[in-house]
């Protein structure tokens, strides 16, 4: 009986070693570890890898403008994970939010699209990014504030009021005390207009209200703020985008394009499901091996 026992033990060990693909002096127990990761399903929970329903802004971003040092940030993006959300700030483009959640449909969306500067007391105070995703009866909006720091990084994102966000960005580009002043960035012609405006206000030829109205026109001419015409164009673009989102396409070509996008999304989801199934099968095999080793330990 002892010989038979040793014989079966040897066969069982040989089987396990062949399954493992390498031999060791003694059977080894494999410990399994569960790794929790954000889901790739739903509305682009992991945008970098999923490719599901790419975030599409309802409007185009405005042209790059403002302080020269900050313009070198155009084309770059900076991320920050806060709690269950990952925020991505792309200067002169947009701000997006990705929910880092195990839910099947984690939220990801656009919080705002770059449009204009907020200017107070001859100073660029913040980037204004309106026209984000829907938030009840209104749309999300972000204001980006720049702080002096030793490197470029998103420091914090808050929501002072519902759907209105504030993003703080630290950068060495704004550490000079005059870098955010508006007047030095203007052309000579616009500077002359501003000088004349200041003189008229000093001589009380215009009211404070008239002064602010004409000063805004100077900022609009410089491309720092949206003119009335551009604001109307923006509203029209948003209206068209909303109709498209609701399924009211403005042309057959647009309808076909959206249909193609849906087909691509379906195909991507199928690939993801297959990947998850393959991953599950691999985990089952590993678990079976671990159980085999456990049984072997008990048997020996």
NUZA-90742 format. One record per residue (C-alpha): residue in three letters; residue number from 1; y, x, z; chain. Coordinates in Angstrom, 1 decimal, m for minus. Last residue first. Example, Ala and Ser with C-alpha at 12.3 -4.5 7.8 and 13.67 -1.06 7.14 Angstrom:
<recs>
@resn:SER	resi:2	y:m1.1	x:13.7	z:7.1	chain:A
@resn:ALA	resi:1	y:m4.5	x:12.3	z:7.8	chain:A
</recs>
This chain:
<recs>
@resn:UNK	resi:300	y:14.9	x:1.0	z:1.8	chain:A
@resn:UNK	resi:299	y:14.9	x:m2.7	z:0.9	chain:A
@resn:UNK	resi:298	y:18.3	x:m3.4	z:2.6	chain:A
@resn:UNK	resi:297	y:19.9	x:m0.5	z:0.8	chain:A
@resn:UNK	resi:296	y:18.3	x:m1.6	z:m2.5	chain:A
@resn:UNK	resi:295	y:19.6	x:m5.2	z:m2.0	chain:A
@resn:UNK	resi:294	y:23.1	x:m3.9	z:m1.4	chain:A
@resn:UNK	resi:293	y:22.8	x:m1.7	z:m4.5	chain:A
@resn:UNK	resi:292	y:21.8	x:m4.7	z:m6.6	chain:A
@resn:UNK	resi:291	y:24.6	x:m6.8	z:m5.1	chain:A
@resn:UNK	resi:290	y:27.1	x:m4.1	z:m6.2	chain:A
@resn:UNK	resi:289	y:25.6	x:m4.0	z:m9.7	chain:A
@resn:UNK	resi:288	y:25.9	x:m7.8	z:m9.9	chain:A
@resn:UNK	resi:287	y:29.5	x:m7.6	z:m8.8	chain:A
@resn:UNK	resi:286	y:30.2	x:m5.0	z:m11.5	chain:A
@resn:UNK	resi:285	y:28.6	x:m7.3	z:m14.2	chain:A
@resn:UNK	resi:284	y:30.6	x:m10.3	z:m12.9	chain:A
@resn:UNK	resi:283	y:33.8	x:m8.3	z:m13.2	chain:A
@resn:UNK	resi:282	y:33.1	x:m7.4	z:m16.8	chain:A
@resn:UNK	resi:281	y:32.4	x:m11.0	z:m17.6	chain:A
@resn:UNK	resi:280	y:35.7	x:m12.0	z:m16.1	chain:A
@resn:UNK	resi:279	y:37.6	x:m9.4	z:m18.1	chain:A
@resn:UNK	resi:278	y:35.9	x:m10.7	z:m21.3	chain:A
@resn:UNK	resi:277	y:37.0	x:m14.3	z:m20.4	chain:A
@resn:UNK	resi:276	y:40.5	x:m13.2	z:m19.6	chain:A
@resn:UNK	resi:275	y:40.7	x:m11.4	z:m22.9	chain:A
@resn:UNK	resi:274	y:39.4	x:m14.5	z:m24.7	chain:A
@resn:UNK	resi:273	y:42.0	x:m16.7	z:m23.0	chain:A
@resn:UNK	resi:272	y:44.7	x:m14.3	z:m24.0	chain:A
@resn:UNK	resi:271	y:43.6	x:m14.2	z:m27.6	chain:A
@resn:UNK	resi:270	y:43.6	x:m18.0	z:m27.7	chain:A
@resn:UNK	resi:269	y:47.1	x:m18.1	z:m26.1	chain:A
@resn:UNK	resi:268	y:48.3	x:m15.7	z:m28.8	chain:A
@resn:UNK	resi:267	y:46.9	x:m17.9	z:m31.5	chain:A
@resn:UNK	resi:266	y:48.6	x:m21.0	z:m30.1	chain:A
@resn:UNK	resi:265	y:51.9	x:m19.1	z:m29.8	chain:A
@resn:UNK	resi:264	y:51.6	x:m18.0	z:m33.4	chain:A
@resn:UNK	resi:263	y:51.0	x:m21.6	z:m34.6	chain:A
@resn:UNK	resi:262	y:54.0	x:m22.8	z:m32.6	chain:A
@resn:UNK	resi:261	y:56.2	x:m20.1	z:m34.2	chain:A
@resn:UNK	resi:260	y:55.1	x:m21.2	z:m37.6	chain:A
@resn:UNK	resi:259	y:56.0	x:m24.8	z:m36.8	chain:A
@resn:UNK	resi:258	y:59.4	x:m23.7	z:m35.7	chain:A
@resn:UNK	resi:257	y:60.0	x:m21.9	z:m39.0	chain:A
@resn:UNK	resi:256	y:58.7	x:m24.9	z:m41.0	chain:A
@resn:UNK	resi:255	y:61.2	x:m27.2	z:m39.2	chain:A
@resn:UNK	resi:254	y:64.0	x:m24.8	z:m39.8	chain:A
@resn:UNK	resi:253	y:63.2	x:m24.7	z:m43.5	chain:A
@resn:UNK	resi:252	y:63.0	x:m28.5	z:m43.6	chain:A
@resn:UNK	resi:251	y:66.6	x:m28.7	z:m42.3	chain:A
@resn:UNK	resi:250	y:68.6	x:m29.8	z:m39.3	chain:A
@resn:UNK	resi:249	y:65.7	x:m30.3	z:m37.0	chain:A
@resn:UNK	resi:248	y:65.7	x:m33.0	z:m34.4	chain:A
@resn:UNK	resi:247	y:62.8	x:m31.8	z:m32.3	chain:A
@resn:UNK	resi:246	y:64.6	x:m31.8	z:m28.9	chain:A
@resn:UNK	resi:245	y:65.0	x:m28.0	z:m29.1	chain:A
@resn:UNK	resi:244	y:66.5	x:m28.3	z:m32.6	chain:A
@resn:UNK	resi:243	y:69.1	x:m30.8	z:m31.3	chain:A
@resn:UNK	resi:242	y:69.9	x:m28.4	z:m28.4	chain:A
@resn:UNK	resi:241	y:70.4	x:m25.5	z:m30.8	chain:A
@resn:UNK	resi:240	y:72.8	x:m27.6	z:m33.0	chain:A
@resn:UNK	resi:239	y:74.8	x:m28.6	z:m30.0	chain:A
@resn:UNK	resi:238	y:74.9	x:m25.0	z:m28.7	chain:A
@resn:UNK	resi:237	y:76.2	x:m23.8	z:m32.0	chain:A
@resn:UNK	resi:236	y:78.9	x:m26.5	z:m32.0	chain:A
@resn:UNK	resi:235	y:80.0	x:m25.6	z:m28.5	chain:A
@resn:UNK	resi:234	y:80.2	x:m21.9	z:m29.5	chain:A
@resn:UNK	resi:233	y:82.3	x:m22.7	z:m32.5	chain:A
@resn:UNK	resi:232	y:84.6	x:m24.8	z:m30.3	chain:A
@resn:UNK	resi:231	y:85.0	x:m21.8	z:m27.9	chain:A
@resn:UNK	resi:230	y:85.6	x:m19.5	z:m30.9	chain:A
@resn:UNK	resi:229	y:88.5	x:m21.7	z:m32.0	chain:A
@resn:UNK	resi:228	y:90.0	x:m21.9	z:m28.6	chain:A
@resn:UNK	resi:227	y:89.9	x:m18.1	z:m28.3	chain:A
@resn:UNK	resi:226	y:87.2	x:m16.4	z:m26.4	chain:A
@resn:UNK	resi:225	y:88.2	x:m13.4	z:m24.2	chain:A
@resn:UNK	resi:224	y:88.1	x:m9.6	z:m24.5	chain:A
@resn:UNK	resi:223	y:88.4	x:m9.6	z:m28.3	chain:A
@resn:UNK	resi:222	y:91.8	x:m7.9	z:m28.3	chain:A
@resn:UNK	resi:221	y:93.4	x:m10.9	z:m29.9	chain:A
@resn:UNK	resi:220	y:91.8	x:m13.0	z:m27.2	chain:A
@resn:UNK	resi:219	y:93.3	x:m10.8	z:m24.5	chain:A
@resn:UNK	resi:218	y:96.7	x:m11.1	z:m26.1	chain:A
@resn:UNK	resi:217	y:96.3	x:m14.9	z:m26.3	chain:A
@resn:UNK	resi:216	y:95.4	x:m14.9	z:m22.6	chain:A
@resn:UNK	resi:215	y:98.8	x:m13.3	z:m21.9	chain:A
@resn:UNK	resi:214	y:100.5	x:m16.1	z:m23.8	chain:A
@resn:UNK	resi:213	y:98.9	x:m18.7	z:m21.6	chain:A
@resn:UNK	resi:212	y:99.4	x:m16.8	z:m18.3	chain:A
@resn:UNK	resi:211	y:103.1	x:m16.3	z:m19.1	chain:A
@resn:UNK	resi:210	y:103.6	x:m19.9	z:m20.0	chain:A
@resn:UNK	resi:209	y:102.2	x:m21.0	z:m16.6	chain:A
@resn:UNK	resi:208	y:104.3	x:m18.4	z:m14.8	chain:A
@resn:UNK	resi:207	y:107.4	x:m19.9	z:m16.5	chain:A
@resn:UNK	resi:206	y:109.3	x:m18.3	z:m19.3	chain:A
@resn:UNK	resi:205	y:112.8	x:m16.9	z:m19.7	chain:A
@resn:UNK	resi:204	y:112.8	x:m16.0	z:m16.0	chain:A
@resn:UNK	resi:203	y:114.2	x:m12.5	z:m16.8	chain:A
@resn:UNK	resi:202	y:111.1	x:m10.9	z:m15.2	chain:A
@resn:UNK	resi:201	y:108.9	x:m13.3	z:m17.1	chain:A
@resn:UNK	resi:200	y:110.6	x:m12.4	z:m20.4	chain:A
@resn:UNK	resi:199	y:110.3	x:m8.7	z:m19.6	chain:A
@resn:UNK	resi:198	y:106.6	x:m9.0	z:m18.8	chain:A
@resn:UNK	resi:197	y:106.0	x:m10.8	z:m22.1	chain:A
@resn:UNK	resi:196	y:107.8	x:m8.0	z:m24.0	chain:A
@resn:UNK	resi:195	y:105.6	x:m5.4	z:m22.3	chain:A
@resn:UNK	resi:194	y:102.5	x:m7.5	z:m23.2	chain:A
@resn:UNK	resi:193	y:103.5	x:m7.7	z:m26.8	chain:A
@resn:UNK	resi:192	y:104.2	x:m4.0	z:m26.9	chain:A
@resn:UNK	resi:191	y:100.7	x:m3.3	z:m25.4	chain:A
@resn:UNK	resi:190	y:99.2	x:m5.6	z:m28.1	chain:A
@resn:UNK	resi:189	y:100.9	x:m3.5	z:m30.9	chain:A
@resn:UNK	resi:188	y:99.9	x:m0.2	z:m29.3	chain:A
@resn:UNK	resi:187	y:96.2	x:m1.3	z:m29.1	chain:A
@resn:UNK	resi:186	y:94.8	x:m2.3	z:m25.8	chain:A
@resn:UNK	resi:185	y:92.4	x:m0.3	z:m23.6	chain:A
@resn:UNK	resi:184	y:95.2	x:1.1	z:m21.4	chain:A
@resn:UNK	resi:183	y:96.4	x:m2.4	z:m20.5	chain:A
@resn:UNK	resi:182	y:93.0	x:m3.7	z:m19.2	chain:A
@resn:UNK	resi:181	y:92.3	x:m1.5	z:m16.2	chain:A
@resn:UNK	resi:180	y:88.6	x:m1.1	z:m15.4	chain:A
@resn:UNK	resi:179	y:88.5	x:2.7	z:m15.7	chain:A
@resn:UNK	resi:178	y:91.6	x:3.3	z:m13.6	chain:A
@resn:UNK	resi:177	y:90.0	x:4.2	z:m10.2	chain:A
@resn:UNK	resi:176	y:87.3	x:6.4	z:m11.8	chain:A
@resn:UNK	resi:175	y:83.9	x:5.2	z:m10.3	chain:A
@resn:UNK	resi:174	y:83.3	x:2.7	z:m13.1	chain:A
@resn:UNK	resi:173	y:80.9	x:4.8	z:m15.2	chain:A
@resn:UNK	resi:172	y:78.9	x:6.0	z:m12.2	chain:A
@resn:UNK	resi:171	y:77.1	x:2.7	z:m12.3	chain:A
@resn:UNK	resi:170	y:76.1	x:0.0	z:m9.8	chain:A
@resn:UNK	resi:169	y:75.4	x:m3.5	z:m11.1	chain:A
@resn:UNK	resi:168	y:75.8	x:m6.6	z:m9.0	chain:A
@resn:UNK	resi:167	y:74.6	x:m9.9	z:m10.5	chain:A
@resn:UNK	resi:166	y:76.1	x:m13.3	z:m9.5	chain:A
@resn:UNK	resi:165	y:74.4	x:m16.5	z:m10.5	chain:A
@resn:UNK	resi:164	y:75.6	x:m20.1	z:m11.0	chain:A
@resn:UNK	resi:163	y:72.6	x:m22.5	z:m11.4	chain:A
@resn:UNK	resi:162	y:73.2	x:m24.0	z:m8.0	chain:A
@resn:UNK	resi:161	y:76.0	x:m22.2	z:m6.1	chain:A
@resn:UNK	resi:160	y:76.2	x:m18.7	z:m4.7	chain:A
@resn:UNK	resi:159	y:73.0	x:m17.7	z:m6.6	chain:A
@resn:UNK	resi:158	y:72.4	x:m14.0	z:m5.9	chain:A
@resn:UNK	resi:157	y:71.2	x:m11.0	z:m7.8	chain:A
@resn:UNK	resi:156	y:71.4	x:m7.5	z:m6.3	chain:A
@resn:UNK	resi:155	y:71.6	x:m3.8	z:m7.0	chain:A
@resn:UNK	resi:154	y:70.9	x:m3.6	z:m10.8	chain:A
@resn:UNK	resi:153	y:70.9	x:0.1	z:m11.6	chain:A
@resn:UNK	resi:152	y:72.8	x:2.8	z:m13.4	chain:A
@resn:UNK	resi:151	y:73.2	x:5.9	z:m11.2	chain:A
@resn:UNK	resi:150	y:75.5	x:7.4	z:m8.5	chain:A
@resn:UNK	resi:149	y:77.2	x:4.2	z:m7.8	chain:A
@resn:UNK	resi:148	y:80.6	x:2.5	z:m8.3	chain:A
@resn:UNK	resi:147	y:80.3	x:m1.3	z:m8.6	chain:A
@resn:UNK	resi:146	y:80.3	x:m3.6	z:m11.6	chain:A
@resn:UNK	resi:145	y:80.2	x:m7.3	z:m11.3	chain:A
@resn:UNK	resi:144	y:78.2	x:m9.5	z:m13.7	chain:A
@resn:UNK	resi:143	y:78.9	x:m13.2	z:m13.7	chain:A
@resn:UNK	resi:142	y:75.9	x:m15.4	z:m14.7	chain:A
@resn:UNK	resi:141	y:75.6	x:m19.0	z:m16.0	chain:A
@resn:UNK	resi:140	y:72.8	x:m21.6	z:m16.0	chain:A
@resn:UNK	resi:139	y:73.4	x:m24.8	z:m17.9	chain:A
@resn:UNK	resi:138	y:74.3	x:m28.3	z:m16.7	chain:A
@resn:UNK	resi:137	y:72.7	x:m31.7	z:m16.2	chain:A
@resn:UNK	resi:136	y:69.6	x:m30.3	z:m14.6	chain:A
@resn:UNK	resi:135	y:69.5	x:m26.5	z:m15.1	chain:A
@resn:UNK	resi:134	y:69.2	x:m25.9	z:m18.9	chain:A
@resn:UNK	resi:133	y:68.8	x:m22.3	z:m19.9	chain:A
@resn:UNK	resi:132	y:71.8	x:m20.0	z:m20.1	chain:A
@resn:UNK	resi:131	y:75.0	x:m20.8	z:m21.9	chain:A
@resn:UNK	resi:130	y:77.4	x:m18.7	z:m19.8	chain:A
@resn:UNK	resi:129	y:77.6	x:m14.9	z:m19.4	chain:A
@resn:UNK	resi:128	y:81.0	x:m13.7	z:m18.0	chain:A
@resn:UNK	resi:127	y:81.3	x:m10.0	z:m17.5	chain:A
@resn:UNK	resi:126	y:83.4	x:m9.3	z:m14.4	chain:A
@resn:UNK	resi:125	y:86.7	x:m8.1	z:m12.9	chain:A
@resn:UNK	resi:124	y:88.3	x:m6.4	z:m15.9	chain:A
@resn:UNK	resi:123	y:91.7	x:m5.6	z:m14.4	chain:A
@resn:UNK	resi:122	y:95.3	x:m6.3	z:m15.3	chain:A
@resn:UNK	resi:121	y:95.7	x:m8.6	z:m12.3	chain:A
@resn:UNK	resi:120	y:92.6	x:m10.7	z:m13.2	chain:A
@resn:UNK	resi:119	y:90.4	x:m10.6	z:m16.2	chain:A
@resn:UNK	resi:118	y:87.0	x:m12.3	z:m16.7	chain:A
@resn:UNK	resi:117	y:85.5	x:m10.8	z:m19.7	chain:A
@resn:UNK	resi:116	y:83.7	x:m12.7	z:m22.5	chain:A
@resn:UNK	resi:115	y:80.5	x:m14.0	z:m24.1	chain:A
@resn:UNK	resi:114	y:77.3	x:m12.3	z:m22.9	chain:A
@resn:UNK	resi:113	y:74.4	x:m14.8	z:m22.7	chain:A
@resn:UNK	resi:112	y:73.3	x:m16.3	z:m19.4	chain:A
@resn:UNK	resi:111	y:70.3	x:m17.0	z:m17.1	chain:A
@resn:UNK	resi:110	y:67.7	x:m16.9	z:m19.8	chain:A
@resn:UNK	resi:109	y:64.2	x:m18.0	z:m18.8	chain:A
@resn:UNK	resi:108	y:60.9	x:m17.3	z:m17.2	chain:A
@resn:UNK	resi:107	y:59.1	x:m19.7	z:m15.0	chain:A
@resn:UNK	resi:106	y:55.5	x:m19.1	z:m13.9	chain:A
@resn:UNK	resi:105	y:53.1	x:m21.6	z:m15.6	chain:A
@resn:UNK	resi:104	y:49.6	x:m21.0	z:m14.2	chain:A
@resn:UNK	resi:103	y:51.0	x:m20.0	z:m10.8	chain:A
@resn:UNK	resi:102	y:50.2	x:m16.5	z:m9.7	chain:A
@resn:UNK	resi:101	y:53.9	x:m15.7	z:m9.6	chain:A
@resn:UNK	resi:100	y:56.3	x:m12.9	z:m10.6	chain:A
@resn:UNK	resi:99	y:58.9	x:m15.3	z:m12.1	chain:A
@resn:UNK	resi:98	y:60.9	x:m13.7	z:m14.9	chain:A
@resn:UNK	resi:97	y:64.7	x:m14.0	z:m15.1	chain:A
@resn:UNK	resi:96	y:66.9	x:m13.0	z:m18.0	chain:A
@resn:UNK	resi:95	y:70.5	x:m11.6	z:m18.3	chain:A
@resn:UNK	resi:94	y:72.1	x:m11.3	z:m21.7	chain:A
@resn:UNK	resi:93	y:73.6	x:m9.1	z:m24.4	chain:A
@resn:UNK	resi:92	y:76.7	x:m7.0	z:m23.7	chain:A
@resn:UNK	resi:91	y:74.8	x:m5.3	z:m20.9	chain:A
@resn:UNK	resi:90	y:71.0	x:m6.1	z:m20.8	chain:A
@resn:UNK	resi:89	y:70.2	x:m7.2	z:m17.3	chain:A
@resn:UNK	resi:88	y:66.6	x:m8.0	z:m16.5	chain:A
@resn:UNK	resi:87	y:65.7	x:m9.8	z:m13.3	chain:A
@resn:UNK	resi:86	y:62.2	x:m9.9	z:m11.9	chain:A
@resn:UNK	resi:85	y:61.5	x:m12.8	z:m9.5	chain:A
@resn:UNK	resi:84	y:59.2	x:m13.4	z:m6.6	chain:A
@resn:UNK	resi:83	y:61.3	x:m11.5	z:m4.1	chain:A
@resn:UNK	resi:82	y:63.8	x:m9.4	z:m5.9	chain:A
@resn:UNK	resi:81	y:62.5	x:m7.2	z:m8.7	chain:A
@resn:UNK	resi:80	y:65.2	x:m5.3	z:m10.6	chain:A
@resn:UNK	resi:79	y:65.4	x:m4.5	z:m14.3	chain:A
@resn:UNK	resi:78	y:67.9	x:m2.6	z:m16.4	chain:A
@resn:UNK	resi:77	y:68.4	x:m2.9	z:m20.2	chain:A
@resn:UNK	resi:76	y:70.0	x:m0.7	z:m22.8	chain:A
@resn:UNK	resi:75	y:71.5	x:m1.6	z:m26.2	chain:A
@resn:UNK	resi:74	y:75.1	x:m1.5	z:m25.0	chain:A
@resn:UNK	resi:73	y:75.5	x:0.7	z:m21.9	chain:A
@resn:UNK	resi:72	y:77.7	x:3.1	z:m23.9	chain:A
@resn:UNK	resi:71	y:80.3	x:0.4	z:m24.0	chain:A
@resn:UNK	resi:70	y:80.9	x:0.8	z:m20.2	chain:A
@resn:UNK	resi:69	y:82.8	x:4.1	z:m20.8	chain:A
@resn:UNK	resi:68	y:85.1	x:2.4	z:m23.4	chain:A
@resn:UNK	resi:67	y:86.3	x:m0.4	z:m21.1	chain:A
@resn:UNK	resi:66	y:86.1	x:m3.8	z:m22.8	chain:A
@resn:UNK	resi:65	y:84.3	x:m4.9	z:m25.9	chain:A
@resn:UNK	resi:64	y:80.8	x:m5.3	z:m27.5	chain:A
@resn:UNK	resi:63	y:80.8	x:m8.3	z:m29.8	chain:A
@resn:UNK	resi:62	y:79.8	x:m11.7	z:m28.4	chain:A
@resn:UNK	resi:61	y:76.2	x:m12.7	z:m27.8	chain:A
@resn:UNK	resi:60	y:74.6	x:m15.3	z:m30.1	chain:A
@resn:UNK	resi:59	y:73.9	x:m18.8	z:m28.8	chain:A
@resn:UNK	resi:58	y:70.8	x:m20.8	z:m27.7	chain:A
@resn:UNK	resi:57	y:69.1	x:m17.6	z:m26.5	chain:A
@resn:UNK	resi:56	y:65.4	x:m17.2	z:m27.4	chain:A
@resn:UNK	resi:55	y:62.8	x:m16.2	z:m24.8	chain:A
@resn:UNK	resi:54	y:59.6	x:m15.3	z:m26.6	chain:A
@resn:UNK	resi:53	y:57.0	x:m18.1	z:m26.4	chain:A
@resn:UNK	resi:52	y:54.0	x:m16.2	z:m25.4	chain:A
@resn:UNK	resi:51	y:54.2	x:m12.5	z:m26.3	chain:A
@resn:UNK	resi:50	y:52.1	x:m11.8	z:m23.3	chain:A
@resn:UNK	resi:49	y:52.6	x:m8.1	z:m22.7	chain:A
@resn:UNK	resi:48	y:56.3	x:m7.4	z:m22.0	chain:A
@resn:UNK	resi:47	y:57.0	x:m11.0	z:m21.1	chain:A
@resn:UNK	resi:46	y:54.7	x:m11.3	z:m18.2	chain:A
@resn:UNK	resi:45	y:55.1	x:m14.9	z:m17.1	chain:A
@resn:UNK	resi:44	y:56.0	x:m15.8	z:m20.7	chain:A
@resn:UNK	resi:43	y:56.3	x:m19.6	z:m20.2	chain:A
@resn:UNK	resi:42	y:52.7	x:m20.3	z:m19.2	chain:A
@resn:UNK	resi:41	y:50.1	x:m17.6	z:m18.8	chain:A
@resn:UNK	resi:40	y:50.3	x:m13.9	z:m18.1	chain:A
@resn:UNK	resi:39	y:49.8	x:m14.5	z:m14.4	chain:A
@resn:UNK	resi:38	y:51.3	x:m12.0	z:m12.0	chain:A
@resn:UNK	resi:37	y:48.7	x:m9.6	z:m10.6	chain:A
@resn:UNK	resi:36	y:46.5	x:m9.6	z:m7.6	chain:A
@resn:UNK	resi:35	y:43.8	x:m6.9	z:m7.5	chain:A
@resn:UNK	resi:34	y:40.5	x:m7.9	z:m5.9	chain:A
@resn:UNK	resi:33	y:38.6	x:m4.8	z:m4.7	chain:A
@resn:UNK	resi:32	y:34.8	x:m4.4	z:m5.0	chain:A
@resn:UNK	resi:31	y:32.9	x:m1.7	z:m3.1	chain:A
@resn:UNK	resi:30	y:30.1	x:0.0	z:m5.0	chain:A
@resn:UNK	resi:29	y:27.2	x:1.2	z:m2.8	chain:A
@resn:UNK	resi:28	y:25.7	x:4.4	z:m3.9	chain:A
@resn:UNK	resi:27	y:21.9	x:5.1	z:m4.4	chain:A
@resn:UNK	resi:26	y:21.1	x:8.7	z:m3.6	chain:A
@resn:UNK	resi:25	y:20.7	x:11.9	z:m5.6	chain:A
@resn:UNK	resi:24	y:22.9	x:10.6	z:m8.4	chain:A
@resn:UNK	resi:23	y:22.1	x:9.7	z:m12.0	chain:A
@resn:UNK	resi:22	y:24.5	x:8.5	z:m14.7	chain:A
@resn:UNK	resi:21	y:24.6	x:5.4	z:m17.1	chain:A
@resn:UNK	resi:20	y:24.8	x:2.9	z:m14.4	chain:A
@resn:UNK	resi:19	y:22.2	x:0.6	z:m15.9	chain:A
@resn:UNK	resi:18	y:19.8	x:3.6	z:m16.4	chain:A
@resn:UNK	resi:17	y:20.3	x:4.6	z:m12.8	chain:A
@resn:UNK	resi:16	y:19.6	x:1.0	z:m11.6	chain:A
@resn:UNK	resi:15	y:16.3	x:0.9	z:m13.6	chain:A
@resn:UNK	resi:14	y:15.2	x:4.3	z:m12.4	chain:A
@resn:UNK	resi:13	y:15.8	x:3.2	z:m8.8	chain:A
@resn:UNK	resi:12	y:13.7	x:0.1	z:m9.3	chain:A
@resn:UNK	resi:11	y:10.9	x:2.0	z:m10.8	chain:A
@resn:UNK	resi:10	y:10.9	x:4.5	z:m8.0	chain:A
@resn:UNK	resi:9	y:10.8	x:1.8	z:m5.4	chain:A
@resn:UNK	resi:8	y:8.0	x:0.1	z:m7.1	chain:A
@resn:UNK	resi:7	y:6.0	x:3.4	z:m7.0	chain:A
@resn:UNK	resi:6	y:6.9	x:4.1	z:m3.4	chain:A
@resn:UNK	resi:5	y:5.6	x:0.6	z:m2.3	chain:A
@resn:UNK	resi:4	y:2.5	x:1.0	z:m4.3	chain:A
@resn:UNK	resi:3	y:1.8	x:4.4	z:m2.6	chain:A
@resn:UNK	resi:2	y:2.4	x:2.8	z:0.8	chain:A
@resn:UNK	resi:1	y:0.0	x:0.0	z:0.0	chain:A
</recs>
